[in-house]
Amino acid sequence: MSFPTVRLRRLRATPTLRAMVRETTLSPAQFIYPLFVVHGRDVREEIASMPGVYHHSVDRLAREIDEVSALDIPAVILFGIPASKDPIGQENFAEDGIVQQAIRAIKAANPDMLVITDVCLCEYTDHGHCGIVRGGEILNDETLDILGQVAVSHARVGADVVAPSGMMDGMVSAIRAALDGAGYAGISILSYAIKYASAFYGPFREAVHSTPSFGDRRTHQMDSANVREALREAQLDVDEGADMLMVKPALAYLDVIRRVRDRFDLPLAAYNVSGEYSMIKAAAAHGWLDERSAVIETLIAIRRAGADLILTYHAKDAARWLQTLE
Ligand code: PBG
């Protein structure tokens, strides 16, 4: 059967028909909204390279969480900017560290808001690297113990999910063992299993002041040219006990999302990262593209590639737009 009997335009004729045959769904229930938390009082400061994204002080979080939850977004992921940085990043696992304070405040404001934490060293270390540094080298095994302490410190104050993002080998099993040993067997691990060394993290590093003081992250983050290696990364994390997997960034890696989706049955998240956000915001600010449709199209693409969940700075806007979408 073919044209003229078959006419694919028939099913595109009206908004109702188009909606009924739409293959991919997009809903705020799939969004995870990143929040940047800083010390101080009454701070709500826009991040220059990420219009619409703010640094929040802990006392301003409850209001933000109300807004997120009113939009039916179920989860946030937290990034903290510490008061001071040092070689191992003490505040990262301090009882009253910025993220620990934020978790308590969010859970007090809304116990149902799912709180995910980023578990990595780079925001807290004075050298900006994701591991302990000795002689210019980023040490792997020596870093694992700290990652475990960070995860436990987050679980202790109420985090629901910890998300290791440092691409250290063995990070998932180290964190699982630390959590279980401290009585937090019920806390899940969303592993940034497949994280590429990417130029698209630029605005984020400005936001959290984590640009490495020397070198780059290529000895631990993946080479963008590789996809078989991505499947090995995912397999290792599955074997180590990850509950969910993540691919990051999203847009230049849609094929990787698809490959991981096809091979693994774990829930899969994709991180629509800062540079991807800033590109759309910058073009929209110039009037070069329509922000609303570009964002929805982008998020649909990430879902179509196979992601169940999307970490995105567009979450609040997209949730609003989806309420009125045809
Ligand atoms: C590392 C971390 C990074 C991002 C999330 N967690 C940055 C990096 O690896 O340099 C990037 C997120 C984004 O660009 O939106 N803690």
Boltz pocket constraint, residues with backbone or C-beta under 6 A from the ligand:
constraints:
  - pocket:
      binder: B
      contacts: [[A, 118], [A, 119], [A, 120], [A, 121], [A, 122], [A, 123], [A, 165], [A, 166], [A, 200], [A, 201], [A, 202], [A, 203], [A, 204], [A, 205], [A, 210], [A, 217], [A, 272], [A, 273], [A, 274], [A, 275]]
      max_distance: 6.0
